[in-house]
Amino acid sequence: MEDLFVAQLKALRAASLDRHLREISSSQGPEIEIAGRRLLNFSSNDYLGLANDSRLRHAAISGINEFGVGAGASRLISGTQSPHVRLERALAKWKGTEAALCFSSGYAAALGATPALVTKNDVVLLDKLCHASLIDAAKLSGAILRVFPHNNLRKLESHLEWTRREYAGRRVLIVTESVFSMDGDRAPLRELVDLKKDFGALLMLDEAHAVGVIGPHGRGLAAAEKLSKDVDVQMGTLSKALGASGGYICGSHDLIEWLINRARSFIYSTAPPPAIAAAALAAVNFLSSSEGEERRLLLQERIRLMQELLPRTGLNKEQSADSSAIFPWIVGDEQATLDLAASLKSEGFFVPAIRYPTVAKGAARLRITVTAAHQEDQIKALCHAIRRNSA
């Protein structure tokens, strides 16, 4: 059995595409410990610094004390406990939708929702840079899949015209992200809504990297653009800015009832631990508060500082002006990207290399993420180090 993988692993190593797990012996934060060494962490999606926040800790401990560790069964058997119900009600209120449904992960939310929404002879139109979970979900659905170039509205409209002509009467689902996870830029949401209305399509929006960062009280891009009621399916995660774990779908009562009955990753999974749901609820409540909005605005200050200081050279002359917490530093060559990450690590910065298949071949990069927990001098130090090591 072992011999089956030797040649393939050798090929990965030769192409500088092999990966390894890193043991982090500390909590998440702007500084982490790896192999006994403290490093400044610019790799985490913990945008608001909530993963180690005392509010979430206390909520989780209270949840364990009251409800134990495991949920014991799937949600439709006996796994739906009060923390799950409270979280879903709070999510729906916060996101401005009729209802919400939580899953064990964002990946599970995608894999459960899309095949429940479309099936054979329906059509999914997907942005080329969508997350792997959205791509896998579209393939799993059995629907006809067409990919349009990133944020290319003209090509999307062409696909919609083709669908109207060739698959009249079939359900059409447009899938995109609010903020794209490897580039940090935004979807042209208002134009997408116009197109979906013109062609009678459904729109599914993954708000994973927008929630907590964009919009009033971090409600995401749909809220920022005042388009929440025009997005049919709002997907998100509890594991990034919210600092906990899990995923969710927000939408109409009918949508959520349908997913309860047809989303296989929901039906056939043991419910998330109630303590995690309690921690996520604490995060939602925090973001809904004035203190939470202050934290989000602090994050925006850190984002602006990074925009000002990050060098603009080579492949990075045109940085996105969008105010996301994601800053791609594109190198191109896979080995050169690994070398740059290693150089930064030797200076005390943890910014792992991102390579194929996460990004296209030849588009390897450092994916720098800024959080509200970073200090100004830490951001300045990273930008100076990138300038030195990229000269």
C-alpha positions as CSV (number, residue, x, y, z in Angstrom):
1,M,0.0,0.0,0.0
2,E,2.8,2.5,0.9
3,D,4.4,2.0,-2.5
4,L,1.3,3.4,-4.2
5,F,2.1,6.9,-2.9
6,V,5.9,7.1,-3.1
7,A,6.1,8.3,-6.7
8,Q,3.3,10.8,-6.3
9,L,4.8,12.3,-3.1
10,K,8.1,12.5,-4.8
11,A,6.5,14.4,-7.7
12,L,4.9,16.8,-5.2
13,R,8.3,17.5,-3.5
14,A,10.0,18.0,-6.9
15,A,7.4,20.7,-7.8
16,S,7.6,22.3,-4.4
17,L,4.0,21.5,-3.8
18,D,4.2,19.1,-0.7
19,R,2.6,20.2,2.5
20,H,3.3,19.5,6.2
21,L,1.3,20.0,9.4
22,R,2.7,22.5,11.9
23,E,2.0,22.0,15.6
24,I,1.1,25.3,17.3
25,S,1.6,25.0,21.1
26,S,-0.3,28.2,22.0
27,S,-3.7,29.7,21.6
28,Q,-4.5,31.7,18.4
29,G,-3.5,35.4,18.5
30,P,-1.1,37.9,17.0
31,E,1.7,35.9,18.4
32,I,1.9,32.1,18.4
33,E,4.4,29.5,19.4
34,I,5.8,26.9,17.0
35,A,8.6,24.5,17.9
36,G,9.3,26.5,21.1
37,R,9.6,29.8,19.2
38,R,7.3,32.8,19.4
39,L,6.3,34.2,16.0
40,L,4.2,37.1,14.9
41,N,1.2,35.5,13.3
42,F,-0.1,37.0,10.0
43,S,-1.8,33.8,8.8
44,S,-5.0,33.5,10.9
45,N,-8.6,34.2,9.9
46,D,-9.3,35.3,13.5
47,Y,-9.9,38.8,12.2
48,L,-11.4,40.3,15.3
49,G,-9.2,38.4,17.8
50,L,-12.1,36.5,19.3
51,A,-10.7,32.9,19.1
52,N,-9.1,33.4,22.6
53,D,-11.5,36.1,23.9
54,S,-12.7,35.7,27.5
55,R,-16.4,36.1,26.4
56,L,-16.2,33.1,24.2
57,R,-14.2,31.1,26.7
58,H,-16.8,31.7,29.5
59,A,-19.7,31.0,27.2
60,A,-18.1,27.7,26.1
61,I,-17.3,26.7,29.7
62,S,-20.9,27.5,30.8
63,G,-22.1,25.4,27.8
64,I,-20.1,22.4,28.9
65,N,-21.2,22.8,32.5
66,E,-24.9,22.8,31.4
67,F,-25.0,20.6,28.3
68,G,-21.8,18.5,28.5
69,V,-19.3,18.0,25.7
70,G,-20.9,16.2,22.8
71,A,-24.4,16.6,21.3
72,G,-24.9,12.8,21.1
73,A,-26.8,12.6,17.9
74,S,-27.8,14.4,14.7
75,R,-30.0,17.4,14.9
76,L,-33.0,15.5,13.6
77,I,-32.7,12.8,16.2
78,S,-31.9,14.2,19.6
79,G,-28.9,16.5,18.9
80,T,-30.8,19.8,18.7
81,Q,-30.1,21.5,22.0
82,S,-31.0,24.9,23.3
83,P,-27.6,26.5,22.4
84,H,-28.1,25.5,18.7
85,V,-31.6,27.1,18.7
86,R,-30.4,30.2,20.4
87,L,-27.5,30.6,18.0
88,E,-29.7,30.2,14.9
89,R,-32.2,32.7,16.1
90,A,-29.4,35.2,16.8
91,L,-27.8,34.6,13.5
92,A,-31.0,35.3,11.6
93,K,-31.7,38.5,13.5
94,W,-28.1,39.7,13.1
95,K,-28.0,38.9,9.3
96,G,-31.5,40.3,8.7
97,T,-33.1,37.1,7.4
98,E,-36.1,35.1,8.4
99,A,-34.2,32.0,9.6
100,A,-30.8,30.3,9.9
101,L,-29.4,26.8,10.0
102,C,-26.0,25.8,11.5
103,F,-23.7,23.1,10.2
104,S,-20.6,21.5,11.6
105,S,-18.3,23.5,9.2
106,G,-18.5,26.0,6.4
107,Y,-17.5,23.2,4.0
108,A,-20.4,21.1,5.3
109,A,-22.8,24.1,4.8
110,A,-21.8,24.3,1.1
111,L,-21.9,20.6,0.5
112,G,-25.3,20.4,2.1
113,A,-27.0,23.4,0.7
114,T,-26.1,23.4,-3.0
115,P,-27.2,19.8,-3.8
116,A,-30.5,20.6,-2.0
117,L,-31.0,23.7,-4.1
118,V,-30.2,22.3,-7.6
119,T,-30.1,18.9,-9.2
120,K,-29.7,17.2,-12.6
121,N,-30.5,19.5,-15.5
122,D,-30.5,22.5,-13.3
123,V,-27.5,24.9,-13.8
124,V,-24.9,26.3,-11.5
125,L,-22.9,29.4,-12.6
126,L,-19.8,29.7,-10.5
127,D,-17.1,32.4,-10.2
128,K,-13.7,30.9,-11.1
129,L,-12.1,31.9,-7.8
130,C,-14.8,30.4,-5.5
131,H,-13.7,28.4,-2.6
132,A,-13.1,24.6,-3.1
133,S,-16.1,23.8,-0.9
134,L,-18.4,25.7,-3.4
135,I,-16.8,24.0,-6.3
136,D,-17.1,20.5,-4.8
137,A,-20.7,21.3,-3.8
138,A,-21.6,22.3,-7.3
139,K,-20.1,19.1,-8.7
140,L,-21.8,16.9,-6.1
141,S,-25.2,18.4,-7.0
142,G,-25.1,16.8,-10.4
143,A,-26.3,20.1,-12.0
144,I,-24.7,21.5,-15.2
145,L,-21.8,23.6,-14.1
146,R,-20.5,26.6,-15.9
147,V,-17.6,28.7,-14.6
148,F,-17.2,32.4,-15.4
149,P,-13.9,34.3,-15.2
150,H,-13.4,36.1,-11.9
151,N,-16.0,38.9,-11.4
152,N,-16.6,39.0,-15.2
153,L,-20.2,40.2,-15.4
154,R,-20.2,40.1,-19.2
155,K,-19.4,36.4,-19.3
156,L,-21.8,35.6,-16.6
157,E,-24.6,37.4,-18.6
158,S,-23.6,35.3,-21.6
159,H,-23.9,32.1,-19.5
160,L,-27.3,33.3,-18.3
161,E,-28.5,33.9,-21.8
162,W,-27.2,30.5,-22.9
163,T,-29.0,28.9,-19.9
164,R,-32.3,30.7,-20.7
165,R,-32.0,29.4,-24.3
166,E,-30.9,25.8,-23.7
167,Y,-32.4,25.1,-20.2
168,A,-35.6,27.1,-20.1
169,G,-37.6,26.5,-17.0
170,R,-34.7,24.9,-15.1
171,R,-33.4,26.4,-11.8
172,V,-30.3,28.5,-12.2
173,L,-28.0,29.2,-9.2
174,I,-25.3,31.9,-9.3
175,V,-22.6,31.2,-6.7
176,T,-20.0,33.7,-5.6
177,E,-18.1,35.0,-2.5
178,S,-18.4,38.4,-0.9
179,V,-14.6,38.6,-0.3
180,F,-12.4,36.1,-2.1
181,S,-10.2,34.2,0.2
182,M,-6.9,34.3,-1.7
183,D,-7.1,37.8,-3.3
184,G,-9.1,39.8,-0.8
185,D,-11.2,41.5,-3.4
186,R,-15.0,41.8,-3.4
187,A,-17.7,40.6,-5.7
188,P,-19.7,43.2,-7.6
189,L,-22.8,42.4,-5.6
190,R,-25.2,45.0,-6.8
191,E,-24.6,44.1,-10.5
192,L,-24.9,40.4,-9.6
193,V,-28.3,41.1,-8.0
194,D,-29.4,42.9,-11.1
195,L,-28.4,40.0,-13.3
196,K,-30.1,37.4,-11.1
197,K,-33.3,39.4,-11.1
198,D,-33.2,39.9,-14.9
199,F,-32.8,36.2,-15.5
200,G,-34.9,34.8,-12.7
201,A,-31.9,33.1,-11.1
202,L,-31.1,32.4,-7.5
203,L,-28.0,33.9,-5.8
204,M,-25.9,32.2,-3.2
205,L,-23.3,34.4,-1.5
206,D,-20.5,33.0,0.7
207,E,-19.8,35.7,3.3
208,A,-17.1,33.8,5.1
209,H,-14.4,36.5,4.8
210,A,-16.7,39.5,4.9
211,V,-18.6,38.7,8.1
212,G,-17.1,40.6,11.1
213,V,-15.1,42.8,8.7
214,I,-17.5,44.6,6.4
215,G,-20.9,46.1,6.9
216,P,-22.6,47.5,10.0
217,H,-21.7,45.4,13.0
218,G,-19.8,43.1,10.7
219,R,-22.9,41.7,9.0
220,G,-21.2,41.3,5.7
221,L,-21.2,42.7,2.2
222,A,-25.0,42.1,1.6
223,A,-25.8,44.3,4.6
224,A,-23.2,46.9,3.6
225,E,-24.8,47.2,0.2
226,K,-28.3,47.0,1.6
227,L,-29.0,44.0,-0.5
228,S,-29.7,41.3,2.2
229,K,-33.3,40.8,1.0
230,D,-32.0,40.3,-2.6
231,V,-29.6,37.5,-1.8
232,D,-31.5,34.2,-1.7
233,V,-28.9,32.2,0.2
234,Q,-26.4,33.7,2.6
235,M,-23.7,31.3,3.6
236,G,-21.0,31.9,6.2
237,T,-18.7,30.5,8.8
238,L,-18.4,30.7,12.6
239,S,-14.7,29.9,12.5
240,K,-13.1,33.1,11.2
241,A,-14.1,36.5,12.5
242,L,-16.5,34.9,14.9
243,G,-13.7,32.9,16.5
244,A,-15.6,29.6,17.0
245,S,-16.3,26.7,14.7
246,G,-19.0,25.7,12.2
247,G,-20.9,27.1,9.3
248,Y,-24.4,28.5,8.6
249,I,-27.0,29.2,5.9
250,C,-29.3,32.2,6.4
251,G,-32.4,32.8,4.3
252,S,-36.2,32.5,4.2
253,H,-38.1,30.2,6.5
254,D,-39.0,28.0,3.5
255,L,-35.3,27.7,2.5
256,I,-34.2,26.6,6.0
257,E,-37.1,24.1,6.3
258,W,-36.1,22.6,2.9
259,L,-32.4,22.3,4.0
260,I,-33.5,20.6,7.3
261,N,-35.2,18.0,5.1
262,R,-32.7,17.7,2.2
263,A,-29.2,18.9,3.2
264,R,-27.4,15.6,3.7
265,S,-24.4,17.1,5.5
266,F,-26.9,18.4,8.1
267,I,-29.1,15.4,8.3
268,Y,-26.4,12.8,8.6
269,S,-23.9,14.6,10.9
270,T,-23.9,14.6,14.7
271,A,-24.7,18.1,15.9
272,P,-21.9,20.5,16.7
273,P,-20.9,20.5,20.4
274,P,-23.4,22.7,22.3
275,A,-20.5,24.6,24.0
276,I,-19.2,25.6,20.5
277,A,-22.7,26.9,19.7
278,A,-22.7,28.8,22.9
279,A,-19.3,30.4,22.1
280,A,-20.5,31.4,18.6
281,L,-23.6,33.0,20.2
282,A,-21.4,35.0,22.4
283,A,-19.5,36.2,19.3
284,V,-22.7,37.2,17.5
285,N,-23.9,39.1,20.6
286,F,-20.5,40.8,20.8
287,L,-20.5,41.9,17.2
288,S,-24.1,43.2,17.6
289,S,-22.9,45.5,20.4
290,S,-21.3,48.9,20.4
291,E,-18.1,47.4,21.7
292,G,-18.1,44.9,18.8
293,E,-18.5,47.7,16.3
294,E,-15.5,49.5,17.9
295,R,-13.5,46.3,17.5
296,R,-14.5,46.1,13.8
297,L,-13.5,49.7,13.2
298,L,-10.2,49.1,14.9
299,L,-9.7,46.3,12.4
300,Q,-10.4,48.7,9.6
301,E,-7.7,51.0,10.9
302,R,-5.2,48.1,10.8
303,I,-6.3,47.3,7.3
304,R,-5.7,50.9,6.2
305,L,-2.3,50.8,7.8
306,M,-1.3,47.7,5.9
307,Q,-2.7,49.2,2.6
308,E,-0.4,52.2,3.2
309,L,2.8,50.3,4.1
310,L,2.8,47.2,2.1
311,P,5.3,47.6,-0.8
312,R,4.0,48.0,-4.3
313,T,6.5,46.2,-6.5
314,G,6.7,43.5,-9.1
315,L,3.6,41.5,-9.3
316,N,2.1,43.5,-6.5
317,K,2.0,46.9,-8.0
318,E,-1.8,46.9,-8.2
319,Q,-3.1,46.0,-4.8
320,S,-6.9,45.8,-4.3
321,A,-8.4,48.9,-2.9
322,D,-11.1,46.8,-1.2
323,S,-11.0,47.0,2.6
324,S,-10.7,43.3,3.4
325,A,-8.3,41.8,5.9
326,I,-6.6,39.7,3.2
327,F,-3.5,40.9,1.5
328,P,-2.0,38.6,-1.2
329,W,1.8,39.1,-1.8
330,I,2.2,37.3,-5.1
331,V,5.6,35.8,-5.9
332,G,4.7,33.4,-8.7
333,D,7.2,30.6,-8.5
334,E,6.4,28.0,-5.8
335,Q,9.9,27.5,-4.5
336,A,10.6,31.2,-4.4
337,T,7.5,31.6,-2.4
338,L,8.6,28.9,0.1
339,D,12.0,30.7,0.3
340,L,10.4,34.0,1.1
341,A,8.1,32.5,3.8
342,A,11.2,30.8,5.3
343,S,13.1,34.1,5.3
344,L,10.3,35.9,7.0
345,K,10.0,33.1,9.6
346,S,13.7,33.4,10.4
347,E,13.0,37.1,11.2
348,G,10.0,36.1,13.5
349,F,7.0,36.3,11.1
350,F,4.7,33.4,10.4
351,V,3.2,33.9,6.9
352,P,2.9,30.5,5.1
353,A,3.3,30.0,1.4
354,I,0.1,29.4,-0.6
355,R,0.5,27.2,-3.7
356,Y,-1.3,25.1,-6.2
357,P,-4.0,23.8,-6.0
358,T,-5.2,26.5,-3.6
359,V,-4.2,29.0,-6.3
360,A,-3.3,28.6,-9.9
361,K,0.1,27.2,-10.9
362,G,2.6,30.0,-11.2
363,A,0.5,32.2,-8.9
364,A,2.0,31.2,-5.6
365,R,1.9,33.8,-2.9
366,L,2.0,34.8,0.8
367,R,-1.5,35.3,2.1
368,I,-1.2,38.0,4.7
369,T,-4.1,38.5,7.1
370,V,-4.5,41.4,9.4
371,T,-6.5,41.3,12.7
372,A,-7.8,43.8,15.1
373,A,-5.4,42.2,17.7
374,H,-2.3,43.2,15.8
375,Q,-0.4,46.3,17.0
376,E,0.7,49.0,14.6
377,D,4.4,48.3,15.2
378,Q,3.9,44.6,14.3
379,I,2.3,45.6,11.0
380,K,5.1,48.0,10.3
381,A,7.7,45.4,11.1
382,L,6.2,42.9,8.7
383,C,6.0,45.4,5.8
384,H,9.6,46.4,6.3
385,A,10.7,42.7,6.4
386,I,8.8,42.0,3.1
387,R,10.5,45.0,1.5
388,R,13.9,43.8,2.6
389,N,13.4,40.2,1.5
390,S,11.7,41.0,-1.8
391,A,14.3,43.4,-3.1
